[in-house]
């Protein structure tokens, strides 16, 4: 369970980093650029701890799936980037995939 806590932290810091990357305006703004670099450093460190016990494919599926959905929600709220119907359907498939991996896969490392 500790591994999944670090995976959760990795996802949170990745979300912070990618949001700051948007605000960095191609690394032209110092503070968001620093937050981006530090956020990714902490995210990858937490992910590396996760990979001690969780298979890399499972960890990355969760990391990317949850990250994509959360960043899309941040894009909607913070940047008014509204996804169209195909994007929403794709996101629903990603959510379904993460759920299937976690609930039904024997390699998920529960």
C-alpha positions in Angstrom: 0.0 0.0 0.0 2.9 2.3 0.7 3.9 2.0 -3.0 0.5 3.3 -4.1 0.8 6.3 -1.7 4.1 7.2 -3.5 2.4 6.6 -6.9 -0.4 9.0 -5.8 2.2 11.6 -4.7 4.0 11.1 -8.1 0.8 11.8 -9.9 0.0 14.9 -7.8 3.5 16.4 -8.4 3.3 15.6 -12.1 0.0 17.4 -12.3 1.5 20.4 -10.5 4.5 20.3 -12.9 2.5 20.1 -16.1 0.2 22.9 -14.9 3.2 25.1 -14.1 4.6 24.2 -17.5 1.6 25.8 -19.1 2.1 28.9 -17.0 5.8 29.0 -17.7 5.1 30.2 -21.3 7.9 28.0 -22.8 10.1 28.5 -19.8 10.1 32.3 -20.2 8.7 32.8 -16.7 11.1 31.9 -13.9 8.8 30.8 -11.0 6.5 28.5 -13.1 9.7 27.1 -14.7 11.2 26.3 -11.4 8.0 24.7 -10.2 7.9 22.6 -13.3 11.5 21.3 -12.9 11.1 20.6 -9.2 7.6 19.1 -9.6 8.9 16.6 -12.2 12.0 15.8 -10.0 9.8 14.9 -7.0 7.3 13.1 -9.3 10.0 10.9 -10.8 11.5 10.2 -7.4 8.2 9.1 -6.0 7.6 7.0 -9.1 11.0 5.3 -8.6 10.0 4.3 -5.1 6.7 2.9 -6.5 8.6 0.8 -9.0 10.3 -1.2 -6.2 7.1 -3.2 -5.8 4.6 -2.2 -8.5 5.2 -3.5 -12.0 6.4 -0.7 -14.3 3.5 -1.2 -16.8 0.9 -1.1 -14.1 2.4 1.9 -12.4 2.8 3.8 -15.7 -0.8 2.9 -16.8 -2.1 4.4 -13.5 0.2 7.4 -13.6 -0.6 8.3 -17.2 -4.3 7.5 -17.0 -5.0 9.5 -13.8 -2.7 12.3 -15.0 -4.4 12.6 -18.3 -7.9 12.8 -16.8 -6.8 15.3 -14.0 -4.9 17.5 -16.4 -8.0 17.6 -18.7 -10.1 18.7 -15.8 -7.6 21.4 -14.9 -7.6 22.5 -18.5 -11.3 22.8 -18.4 -11.4 24.8 -15.2 -8.2 26.9 -15.4 -7.7 27.4 -19.1 -11.3 27.0 -20.5 -10.1 24.2 -22.8 -13.3 22.3 -23.3 -12.9 18.8 -24.8 -15.2 17.7 -27.6 -17.2 14.5 -27.6 -14.5 12.2 -29.0 -12.0 13.5 -26.4 -14.6 12.8 -23.6 -15.2 9.3 -24.9 -11.5 8.7 -25.0 -11.1 9.9 -21.5 -13.9 7.6 -20.3 -12.0 4.7 -22.0 -8.8 5.7 -20.2 -10.7 5.7 -16.9 -12.2 2.3 -17.7 -8.8 1.0 -18.5 -7.3 2.1 -15.2 -10.2 0.6 -13.3 -9.9 -2.7 -15.2 -6.1 -2.9 -14.6 -6.6 -2.2 -10.9 -9.6 -4.4 -10.2 -9.0 -7.4 -12.5 -5.3 -7.7 -13.3 -3.3 -10.2 -11.3 -0.1 -8.2 -12.1 -1.4 -5.0 -10.4 0.6 -5.9 -7.2 -2.2 -5.6 -4.7 
